[in-house]
Amino acid sequence: MTLPQSERRIARIIVEGHVQNVGYRVFVAREAGRLHLAGWVRNRADGSVETLIAGSAAVVDEFLALAARGPATARIDSYRVDEADAHALAEGGGESGFVAAPAA
């Protein structure tokens, strides 16, 4: 089922801190799958993790709260959310589900 544009939200999340090699991407992928969201997650060369998430605005908001907390093994020093578009969603191949994209 495709959501009307007014009900769909696409957000880009950048988290910094101790977030690579601690299960953060696995945590994000599990939660996105549980919430039936589309998108992708990838490590970045600067040590941060980038996530692109799409779905109903209410469910994306729920996901954002989870992603801000992360798994117990992570330490999040900085958390930024920006609105994104369908082009950004396609960039990592997450148009029809949630995927782990290659590192940037």
Backbone as XML, in Angstrom:
<?xml version="1.0"?>
<chain id="A" units="angstrom">
  <residue number="1" name="MET">
    <atom name="N" x="0.840" y="-1.182" z="0.000"/>
    <atom name="CA" x="0.000" y="0.000" z="0.000"/>
    <atom name="C" x="0.885" y="1.244" z="0.000"/>
  </residue>
  <residue number="2" name="THR">
    <atom name="N" x="0.620" y="2.157" z="-0.897"/>
    <atom name="CA" x="1.375" y="3.395" z="-0.980"/>
    <atom name="C" x="0.666" y="4.467" z="-0.165"/>
  </residue>
  <residue number="3" name="LEU">
    <atom name="N" x="1.433" y="5.148" z="0.674"/>
    <atom name="CA" x="0.870" y="6.214" z="1.499"/>
    <atom name="C" x="0.712" y="7.489" z="0.699"/>
  </residue>
  <residue number="4" name="PRO">
    <atom name="N" x="-0.338" y="8.273" z="0.974"/>
    <atom name="CA" x="-0.422" y="9.603" z="0.358"/>
    <atom name="C" x="0.788" y="10.427" z="0.788"/>
  </residue>
  <residue number="5" name="GLN">
    <atom name="N" x="1.294" y="11.277" z="-0.101"/>
    <atom name="CA" x="2.479" y="12.097" z="0.177"/>
    <atom name="C" x="2.330" y="12.841" z="1.498"/>
  </residue>
  <residue number="6" name="SER">
    <atom name="N" x="1.132" y="13.293" z="1.838"/>
    <atom name="CA" x="0.927" y="14.071" z="3.059"/>
    <atom name="C" x="1.127" y="13.239" z="4.327"/>
  </residue>
  <residue number="7" name="GLU">
    <atom name="N" x="1.035" y="11.903" z="4.210"/>
    <atom name="CA" x="1.191" y="11.034" z="5.372"/>
    <atom name="C" x="2.562" y="10.370" z="5.433"/>
  </residue>
  <residue number="8" name="ARG">
    <atom name="N" x="3.362" y="10.522" z="4.383"/>
    <atom name="CA" x="4.660" y="9.864" z="4.314"/>
    <atom name="C" x="5.758" y="10.818" z="4.766"/>
  </residue>
  <residue number="9" name="ARG">
    <atom name="N" x="6.700" y="10.281" z="5.512"/>
    <atom name="CA" x="7.851" y="11.075" z="5.946"/>
    <atom name="C" x="9.112" y="10.313" z="5.595"/>
  </residue>
  <residue number="10" name="ILE">
    <atom name="N" x="10.093" y="11.035" z="5.083"/>
    <atom name="CA" x="11.413" y="10.475" z="4.803"/>
    <atom name="C" x="12.418" y="11.321" z="5.577"/>
  </residue>
  <residue number="11" name="ALA">
    <atom name="N" x="13.203" y="10.662" z="6.410"/>
    <atom name="CA" x="14.150" y="11.387" z="7.259"/>
    <atom name="C" x="15.540" y="10.770" z="7.156"/>
  </residue>
  <residue number="12" name="ARG">
    <atom name="N" x="16.543" y="11.631" z="7.216"/>
    <atom name="CA" x="17.949" y="11.210" z="7.249"/>
    <atom name="C" x="18.460" y="11.459" z="8.669"/>
  </residue>
  <residue number="13" name="ILE">
    <atom name="N" x="19.094" y="10.442" z="9.236"/>
    <atom name="CA" x="19.625" y="10.523" z="10.596"/>
    <atom name="C" x="21.134" y="10.322" z="10.523"/>
  </residue>
  <residue number="14" name="ILE">
    <atom name="N" x="21.865" y="11.180" z="11.195"/>
    <atom name="CA" x="23.320" y="11.027" z="11.327"/>
    <atom name="C" x="23.615" y="10.932" z="12.822"/>
  </residue>
  <residue number="15" name="VAL">
    <atom name="N" x="24.240" y="9.827" z="13.235"/>
    <atom name="CA" x="24.625" y="9.679" z="14.636"/>
    <atom name="C" x="26.151" y="9.602" z="14.710"/>
  </residue>
  <residue number="16" name="GLU">
    <atom name="N" x="26.686" y="10.281" z="15.704"/>
    <atom name="CA" x="28.126" y="10.277" z="15.945"/>
    <atom name="C" x="28.384" y="9.813" z="17.362"/>
  </residue>
  <residue number="17" name="GLY">
    <atom name="N" x="29.547" y="9.295" z="17.583"/>
    <atom name="CA" x="29.943" y="8.777" z="18.884"/>
    <atom name="C" x="30.576" y="7.411" z="18.686"/>
  </residue>
  <residue number="18" name="HIS">
    <atom name="N" x="30.388" y="6.541" z="19.638"/>
    <atom name="CA" x="30.867" y="5.157" z="19.516"/>
    <atom name="C" x="29.701" y="4.348" z="18.943"/>
  </residue>
  <residue number="19" name="VAL">
    <atom name="N" x="29.547" y="4.424" z="17.599"/>
    <atom name="CA" x="28.376" y="3.836" z="16.946"/>
    <atom name="C" x="28.726" y="2.821" z="15.858"/>
  </residue>
  <residue number="20" name="GLN">
    <atom name="N" x="29.996" y="2.649" z="15.545"/>
    <atom name="CA" x="30.399" y="1.619" z="14.585"/>
    <atom name="C" x="30.995" y="0.439" z="15.342"/>
  </residue>
  <residue number="21" name="ASN">
    <atom name="N" x="30.729" y="-0.763" z="14.834"/>
    <atom name="CA" x="31.225" y="-2.008" z="15.431"/>
    <atom name="C" x="30.666" y="-2.277" z="16.831"/>
  </residue>
  <residue number="22" name="VAL">
    <atom name="N" x="29.475" y="-1.758" z="17.105"/>
    <atom name="CA" x="28.824" y="-1.993" z="18.403"/>
    <atom name="C" x="27.376" y="-2.469" z="18.228"/>
  </residue>
  <residue number="23" name="GLY">
    <atom name="N" x="26.980" y="-2.801" z="17.004"/>
    <atom name="CA" x="25.631" y="-3.297" z="16.762"/>
    <atom name="C" x="24.599" y="-2.229" z="16.467"/>
  </residue>
  <residue number="24" name="TYR">
    <atom name="N" x="25.037" y="-0.988" z="16.258"/>
    <atom name="CA" x="24.059" y="0.075" z="15.994"/>
    <atom name="C" x="23.292" y="-0.187" z="14.695"/>
  </residue>
  <residue number="25" name="ARG">
    <atom name="N" x="23.994" y="-0.551" z="13.621"/>
    <atom name="CA" x="23.300" y="-0.797" z="12.349"/>
    <atom name="C" x="22.350" y="-1.983" z="12.452"/>
  </residue>
  <residue number="26" name="VAL">
    <atom name="N" x="22.753" y="-3.025" z="13.148"/>
    <atom name="CA" x="21.875" y="-4.188" z="13.344"/>
    <atom name="C" x="20.634" y="-3.774" z="14.127"/>
  </residue>
  <residue number="27" name="PHE">
    <atom name="N" x="20.821" y="-2.975" z="15.164"/>
    <atom name="CA" x="19.703" y="-2.468" z="15.969"/>
    <atom name="C" x="18.735" y="-1.678" z="15.096"/>
  </residue>
  <residue number="28" name="VAL">
    <atom name="N" x="19.278" y="-0.757" z="14.299"/>
    <atom name="CA" x="18.449" y="0.086" z="13.429"/>
    <atom name="C" x="17.679" y="-0.779" z="12.423"/>
  </residue>
  <residue number="29" name="ALA">
    <atom name="N" x="18.362" y="-1.733" z="11.806"/>
    <atom name="CA" x="17.710" y="-2.596" z="10.817"/>
    <atom name="C" x="16.606" y="-3.429" z="11.457"/>
  </residue>
  <residue number="30" name="ARG">
    <atom name="N" x="16.855" y="-3.951" z="12.638"/>
    <atom name="CA" x="15.831" y="-4.745" z="13.331"/>
    <atom name="C" x="14.599" y="-3.904" z="13.643"/>
  </residue>
  <residue number="31" name="GLU">
    <atom name="N" x="14.818" y="-2.700" z="14.173"/>
    <atom name="CA" x="13.690" y="-1.841" z="14.527"/>
    <atom name="C" x="12.928" y="-1.370" z="13.289"/>
  </residue>
  <residue number="32" name="ALA">
    <atom name="N" x="13.647" y="-1.050" z="12.226"/>
    <atom name="CA" x="12.980" y="-0.638" z="10.979"/>
    <atom name="C" x="12.134" y="-1.779" z="10.430"/>
  </residue>
  <residue number="33" name="GLY">
    <atom name="N" x="12.668" y="-2.995" z="10.465"/>
    <atom name="CA" x="11.909" y="-4.148" z="10.009"/>
    <atom name="C" x="10.683" y="-4.399" z="10.861"/>
  </residue>
  <residue number="34" name="ARG">
    <atom name="N" x="10.843" y="-4.303" z="12.164"/>
    <atom name="CA" x="9.726" y="-4.506" z="13.088"/>
    <atom name="C" x="8.610" y="-3.503" z="12.839"/>
  </residue>
  <residue number="35" name="LEU">
    <atom name="N" x="9.001" y="-2.277" z="12.477"/>
    <atom name="CA" x="8.017" y="-1.215" z="12.237"/>
    <atom name="C" x="7.574" y="-1.138" z="10.773"/>
  </residue>
  <residue number="36" name="HIS">
    <atom name="N" x="8.082" y="-2.045" z="9.938"/>
    <atom name="CA" x="7.720" y="-2.108" z="8.508"/>
    <atom name="C" x="8.057" y="-0.810" z="7.774"/>
  </residue>
  <residue number="37" name="LEU">
    <atom name="N" x="9.243" y="-0.278" z="8.036"/>
    <atom name="CA" x="9.704" y="0.941" z="7.389"/>
    <atom name="C" x="10.671" y="0.599" z="6.260"/>
  </residue>
  <residue number="38" name="ALA">
    <atom name="N" x="10.751" y="1.466" z="5.276"/>
    <atom name="CA" x="11.711" y="1.334" z="4.184"/>
    <atom name="C" x="12.919" y="2.210" z="4.499"/>
  </residue>
  <residue number="39" name="GLY">
    <atom name="N" x="14.034" y="1.914" z="3.844"/>
    <atom name="CA" x="15.205" y="2.765" z="4.005"/>
    <atom name="C" x="16.493" y="1.979" z="4.001"/>
  </residue>
  <residue number="40" name="TRP">
    <atom name="N" x="17.525" y="2.600" z="4.539"/>
    <atom name="CA" x="18.851" y="1.992" z="4.563"/>
    <atom name="C" x="19.687" y="2.578" z="5.690"/>
  </residue>
  <residue number="41" name="VAL">
    <atom name="N" x="20.762" y="1.869" z="6.016"/>
    <atom name="CA" x="21.707" y="2.329" z="7.034"/>
    <atom name="C" x="23.107" y="2.003" z="6.528"/>
  </residue>
  <residue number="42" name="ARG">
    <atom name="N" x="24.063" y="2.881" z="6.820"/>
    <atom name="CA" x="25.445" y="2.625" z="6.417"/>
    <atom name="C" x="26.417" y="3.355" z="7.334"/>
  </residue>
  <residue number="43" name="ASN">
    <atom name="N" x="27.605" y="2.744" z="7.465"/>
    <atom name="CA" x="28.708" y="3.413" z="8.151"/>
    <atom name="C" x="29.268" y="4.480" z="7.227"/>
  </residue>
  <residue number="44" name="ARG">
    <atom name="N" x="29.773" y="5.551" z="7.825"/>
    <atom name="CA" x="30.443" y="6.596" z="7.052"/>
    <atom name="C" x="31.921" y="6.614" z="7.428"/>
  </residue>
  <residue number="45" name="ALA">
    <atom name="N" x="32.723" y="7.092" z="6.493"/>
    <atom name="CA" x="34.177" y="7.104" z="6.681"/>
    <atom name="C" x="34.611" y="7.900" z="7.916"/>
  </residue>
  <residue number="46" name="ASP">
    <atom name="N" x="33.806" y="8.879" z="8.324"/>
    <atom name="CA" x="34.174" y="9.713" z="9.477"/>
    <atom name="C" x="33.836" y="9.057" z="10.817"/>
  </residue>
  <residue number="47" name="GLY">
    <atom name="N" x="33.327" y="7.817" z="10.797"/>
    <atom name="CA" x="33.004" y="7.114" z="12.034"/>
    <atom name="C" x="31.551" y="7.228" z="12.453"/>
  </residue>
  <residue number="48" name="SER">
    <atom name="N" x="30.776" y="8.032" z="11.754"/>
    <atom name="CA" x="29.353" y="8.164" z="12.075"/>
    <atom name="C" x="28.554" y="7.090" z="11.342"/>
  </residue>
  <residue number="49" name="VAL">
    <atom name="N" x="27.278" y="6.996" z="11.669"/>
    <atom name="CA" x="26.346" y="6.097" z="10.981"/>
    <atom name="C" x="25.213" y="6.941" z="10.430"/>
  </residue>
  <residue number="50" name="GLU">
    <atom name="N" x="24.866" y="6.682" z="9.169"/>
    <atom name="CA" x="23.799" y="7.406" z="8.478"/>
    <atom name="C" x="22.640" y="6.451" z="8.217"/>
  </residue>
  <residue number="51" name="THR">
    <atom name="N" x="21.437" y="6.895" z="8.518"/>
    <atom name="CA" x="20.236" y="6.105" z="8.277"/>
    <atom name="C" x="19.240" y="6.954" z="7.505"/>
  </residue>
  <residue number="52" name="LEU">
    <atom name="N" x="18.590" y="6.356" z="6.528"/>
    <atom name="CA" x="17.508" y="6.989" z="5.773"/>
    <atom name="C" x="16.285" y="6.137" z="6.030"/>
  </residue>
  <residue number="53" name="ILE">
    <atom name="N" x="15.218" y="6.731" z="6.490"/>
    <atom name="CA" x="14.028" y="5.981" z="6.890"/>
    <atom name="C" x="12.782" y="6.599" z="6.266"/>
  </residue>
  <residue number="54" name="ALA">
    <atom name="N" x="11.842" y="5.752" z="5.837"/>
    <atom name="CA" x="10.622" y="6.240" z="5.193"/>
    <atom name="C" x="9.421" y="5.424" z="5.640"/>
  </residue>
  <residue number="55" name="GLY">
    <atom name="N" x="8.319" y="6.114" z="5.835"/>
    <atom name="CA" x="7.073" y="5.458" z="6.216"/>
    <atom name="C" x="6.076" y="6.493" z="6.679"/>
  </residue>
  <residue number="56" name="SER">
    <atom name="N" x="5.041" y="6.028" z="7.356"/>
    <atom name="CA" x="4.048" y="6.983" z="7.861"/>
    <atom name="C" x="4.730" y="7.880" z="8.889"/>
  </residue>
  <residue number="57" name="ALA">
    <atom name="N" x="4.306" y="9.124" z="8.947"/>
    <atom name="CA" x="4.948" y="10.098" z="9.834"/>
    <atom name="C" x="4.960" y="9.622" z="11.283"/>
  </residue>
  <residue number="58" name="ALA">
    <atom name="N" x="3.875" y="9.049" z="11.751"/>
    <atom name="CA" x="3.801" y="8.606" z="13.150"/>
    <atom name="C" x="4.785" y="7.479" z="13.429"/>
  </residue>
  <residue number="59" name="VAL">
    <atom name="N" x="4.921" y="6.537" z="12.504"/>
    <atom name="CA" x="5.825" y="5.408" z="12.717"/>
    <atom name="C" x="7.277" y="5.861" z="12.580"/>
  </residue>
  <residue number="60" name="VAL">
    <atom name="N" x="7.554" y="6.763" z="11.650"/>
    <atom name="CA" x="8.912" y="7.308" z="11.532"/>
    <atom name="C" x="9.286" y="8.022" z="12.830"/>
  </residue>
  <residue number="61" name="ASP">
    <atom name="N" x="8.363" y="8.773" z="13.406"/>
    <atom name="CA" x="8.639" y="9.441" z="14.681"/>
    <atom name="C" x="8.978" y="8.429" z="15.776"/>
  </residue>
  <residue number="62" name="GLU">
    <atom name="N" x="8.244" y="7.315" z="15.804"/>
    <atom name="CA" x="8.529" y="6.257" z="16.780"/>
    <atom name="C" x="9.935" y="5.698" z="16.564"/>
  </residue>
  <residue number="63" name="PHE">
    <atom name="N" x="10.287" y="5.458" z="15.299"/>
    <atom name="CA" x="11.615" y="4.947" z="14.968"/>
    <atom name="C" x="12.703" y="5.938" z="15.380"/>
  </residue>
  <residue number="64" name="LEU">
    <atom name="N" x="12.488" y="7.220" z="15.135"/>
    <atom name="CA" x="13.496" y="8.227" z="15.466"/>
    <atom name="C" x="13.823" y="8.217" z="16.956"/>
  </residue>
  <residue number="65" name="ALA">
    <atom name="N" x="12.825" y="8.016" z="17.792"/>
    <atom name="CA" x="13.067" y="7.948" z="19.234"/>
    <atom name="C" x="13.936" y="6.743" z="19.571"/>
  </residue>
  <residue number="66" name="LEU">
    <atom name="N" x="13.702" y="5.615" z="18.906"/>
    <atom name="CA" x="14.510" y="4.419" z="19.138"/>
    <atom name="C" x="15.943" y="4.621" z="18.636"/>
  </residue>
  <residue number="67" name="ALA">
    <atom name="N" x="16.085" y="5.189" z="17.451"/>
    <atom name="CA" x="17.408" y="5.401" z="16.860"/>
    <atom name="C" x="18.239" y="6.379" z="17.686"/>
  </residue>
  <residue number="68" name="ALA">
    <atom name="N" x="17.594" y="7.330" z="18.328"/>
    <atom name="CA" x="18.306" y="8.299" z="19.170"/>
    <atom name="C" x="18.893" y="7.627" z="20.404"/>
  </residue>
  <residue number="69" name="ARG">
    <atom name="N" x="18.249" y="6.559" z="20.845"/>
    <atom name="CA" x="18.727" y="5.814" z="22.012"/>
    <atom name="C" x="19.771" y="4.789" z="21.598"/>
  </residue>
  <residue number="70" name="GLY">
    <atom name="N" x="19.495" y="4.047" z="20.521"/>
    <atom name="CA" x="20.416" y="3.021" z="20.041"/>
    <atom name="C" x="20.516" y="1.848" z="20.995"/>
  </residue>
  <residue number="71" name="PRO">
    <atom name="N" x="21.371" y="0.883" z="20.672"/>
    <atom name="CA" x="21.558" y="-0.264" z="21.557"/>
    <atom name="C" x="22.399" y="0.135" z="22.775"/>
  </residue>
  <residue number="72" name="ALA">
    <atom name="N" x="22.355" y="-0.684" z="23.796"/>
    <atom name="CA" x="23.111" y="-0.401" z="25.031"/>
    <atom name="C" x="24.609" y="-0.332" z="24.783"/>
  </residue>
  <residue number="73" name="THR">
    <atom name="N" x="25.086" y="-0.987" z="23.723"/>
    <atom name="CA" x="26.520" y="-1.022" z="23.429"/>
    <atom name="C" x="27.028" y="0.260" z="22.763"/>
  </residue>
  <residue number="74" name="ALA">
    <atom name="N" x="26.132" y="1.101" z="22.293"/>
    <atom name="CA" x="26.526" y="2.333" z="21.597"/>
    <atom name="C" x="26.586" y="3.512" z="22.563"/>
  </residue>
  <residue number="75" name="ARG">
    <atom name="N" x="27.379" y="4.505" z="22.191"/>
    <atom name="CA" x="27.401" y="5.783" z="22.903"/>
    <atom name="C" x="27.146" y="6.854" z="21.853"/>
  </residue>
  <residue number="76" name="ILE">
    <atom name="N" x="26.014" y="7.506" z="21.939"/>
    <atom name="CA" x="25.653" y="8.522" z="20.955"/>
    <atom name="C" x="25.993" y="9.890" z="21.520"/>
  </residue>
  <residue number="77" name="ASP">
    <atom name="N" x="26.928" y="10.577" z="20.843"/>
    <atom name="CA" x="27.345" y="11.912" z="21.252"/>
    <atom name="C" x="26.571" y="12.993" z="20.513"/>
  </residue>
  <residue number="78" name="SER">
    <atom name="N" x="26.164" y="12.697" z="19.282"/>
    <atom name="CA" x="25.472" y="13.681" z="18.450"/>
    <atom name="C" x="24.441" y="12.937" z="17.615"/>
  </residue>
  <residue number="79" name="TYR">
    <atom name="N" x="23.256" y="13.531" z="17.477"/>
    <atom name="CA" x="22.150" y="12.919" z="16.748"/>
    <atom name="C" x="21.448" y="14.026" z="15.966"/>
  </residue>
  <residue number="80" name="ARG">
    <atom name="N" x="21.450" y="13.902" z="14.643"/>
    <atom name="CA" x="20.841" y="14.939" z="13.792"/>
    <atom name="C" x="19.823" y="14.303" z="12.862"/>
  </residue>
  <residue number="81" name="VAL">
    <atom name="N" x="18.671" y="14.937" z="12.729"/>
    <atom name="CA" x="17.629" y="14.468" z="11.814"/>
    <atom name="C" x="17.328" y="15.587" z="10.828"/>
  </residue>
  <residue number="82" name="ASP">
    <atom name="N" x="17.371" y="15.238" z="9.541"/>
    <atom name="CA" x="17.006" y="16.171" z="8.469"/>
    <atom name="C" x="15.926" y="15.507" z="7.627"/>
  </residue>
  <residue number="83" name="GLU">
    <atom name="N" x="15.047" y="16.302" z="7.077"/>
    <atom name="CA" x="14.053" y="15.766" z="6.155"/>
    <atom name="C" x="14.762" y="15.410" z="4.853"/>
  </residue>
  <residue number="84" name="ALA">
    <atom name="N" x="14.288" y="14.374" z="4.179"/>
    <atom name="CA" x="14.894" y="13.906" z="2.936"/>
    <atom name="C" x="13.795" y="13.662" z="1.908"/>
  </residue>
  <residue number="85" name="ASP">
    <atom name="N" x="14.200" y="13.165" z="0.733"/>
    <atom name="CA" x="13.231" y="12.923" z="-0.335"/>
    <atom name="C" x="13.418" y="11.531" z="-0.930"/>
  </residue>
  <residue number="86" name="ALA">
    <atom name="N" x="12.581" y="11.201" z="-1.896"/>
    <atom name="CA" x="12.615" y="9.873" z="-2.504"/>
    <atom name="C" x="13.953" y="9.594" z="-3.180"/>
  </residue>
  <residue number="87" name="HIS">
    <atom name="N" x="14.608" y="10.613" z="-3.709"/>
    <atom name="CA" x="15.920" y="10.423" z="-4.341"/>
    <atom name="C" x="16.929" y="9.904" z="-3.321"/>
  </residue>
  <residue number="88" name="ALA">
    <atom name="N" x="16.919" y="10.467" z="-2.131"/>
    <atom name="CA" x="17.830" y="10.019" z="-1.074"/>
    <atom name="C" x="17.513" y="8.584" z="-0.663"/>
  </residue>
  <residue number="89" name="LEU">
    <atom name="N" x="16.241" y="8.229" z="-0.663"/>
    <atom name="CA" x="15.842" y="6.867" z="-0.329"/>
    <atom name="C" x="16.405" y="5.886" z="-1.351"/>
  </residue>
  <residue number="90" name="ALA">
    <atom name="N" x="16.324" y="6.234" z="-2.621"/>
    <atom name="CA" x="16.821" y="5.378" z="-3.701"/>
    <atom name="C" x="18.351" y="5.280" z="-3.681"/>
  </residue>
  <residue number="91" name="GLU">
    <atom name="N" x="19.020" y="6.304" z="-3.175"/>
    <atom name="CA" x="20.487" y="6.348" z="-3.143"/>
    <atom name="C" x="21.085" y="5.105" z="-2.488"/>
  </residue>
  <residue number="92" name="GLY">
    <atom name="N" x="20.457" y="4.617" z="-1.443"/>
    <atom name="CA" x="20.977" y="3.446" z="-0.746"/>
    <atom name="C" x="20.228" y="2.167" z="-1.062"/>
  </residue>
  <residue number="93" name="GLY">
    <atom name="N" x="19.271" y="2.221" z="-1.992"/>
    <atom name="CA" x="18.542" y="1.024" z="-2.402"/>
    <atom name="C" x="17.435" y="0.593" z="-1.473"/>
  </residue>
  <residue number="94" name="GLY">
    <atom name="N" x="16.898" y="1.519" z="-0.680"/>
    <atom name="CA" x="15.878" y="1.133" z="0.287"/>
    <atom name="C" x="14.461" y="1.484" z="-0.082"/>
  </residue>
  <residue number="95" name="GLU">
    <atom name="N" x="14.147" y="1.530" z="-1.370"/>
    <atom name="CA" x="12.804" y="1.927" z="-1.783"/>
    <atom name="C" x="11.708" y="0.954" z="-1.356"/>
  </residue>
  <residue number="96" name="SER">
    <atom name="N" x="12.018" y="-0.340" z="-1.316"/>
    <atom name="CA" x="10.941" y="-1.303" z="-1.053"/>
    <atom name="C" x="11.155" y="-2.124" z="0.212"/>
  </residue>
  <residue number="97" name="GLY">
    <atom name="N" x="12.080" y="-1.740" z="1.037"/>
    <atom name="CA" x="12.350" y="-2.444" z="2.288"/>
    <atom name="C" x="13.509" y="-1.763" z="2.977"/>
  </residue>
  <residue number="98" name="PHE">
    <atom name="N" x="14.073" y="-2.389" z="3.980"/>
    <atom name="CA" x="15.191" y="-1.789" z="4.688"/>
    <atom name="C" x="16.440" y="-2.605" z="4.414"/>
  </residue>
  <residue number="99" name="VAL">
    <atom name="N" x="17.529" y="-1.927" z="4.042"/>
    <atom name="CA" x="18.763" y="-2.607" z="3.666"/>
    <atom name="C" x="19.977" y="-1.974" z="4.362"/>
  </residue>
  <residue number="100" name="ALA">
    <atom name="N" x="21.015" y="-2.753" z="4.488"/>
    <atom name="CA" x="22.316" y="-2.239" z="4.908"/>
    <atom name="C" x="23.050" y="-1.873" z="3.644"/>
  </residue>
  <residue number="101" name="ALA">
    <atom name="N" x="23.308" y="-0.593" z="3.452"/>
    <atom name="CA" x="23.965" y="-0.101" z="2.245"/>
    <atom name="C" x="25.485" y="-0.141" z="2.419"/>
  </residue>
  <residue number="102" name="PRO">
    <atom name="N" x="26.222" y="-0.135" z="1.312"/>
    <atom name="CA" x="27.692" y="-0.086" z="1.412"/>
    <atom name="C" x="28.141" y="1.171" z="2.144"/>
  </residue>
  <residue number="103" name="ALA">
    <atom name="N" x="29.262" y="1.092" z="2.806"/>
    <atom name="CA" x="29.802" y="2.245" z="3.532"/>
    <atom name="C" x="30.061" y="3.403" z="2.590"/>
  </residue>
  <residue number="104" name="ALA">
    <atom name="N" x="29.900" y="4.601" z="3.118"/>
    <atom name="CA" x="30.128" y="5.815" z="2.316"/>
    <atom name="C" x="31.508" y="6.366" z="2.584"/>
  </residue>
</chain>
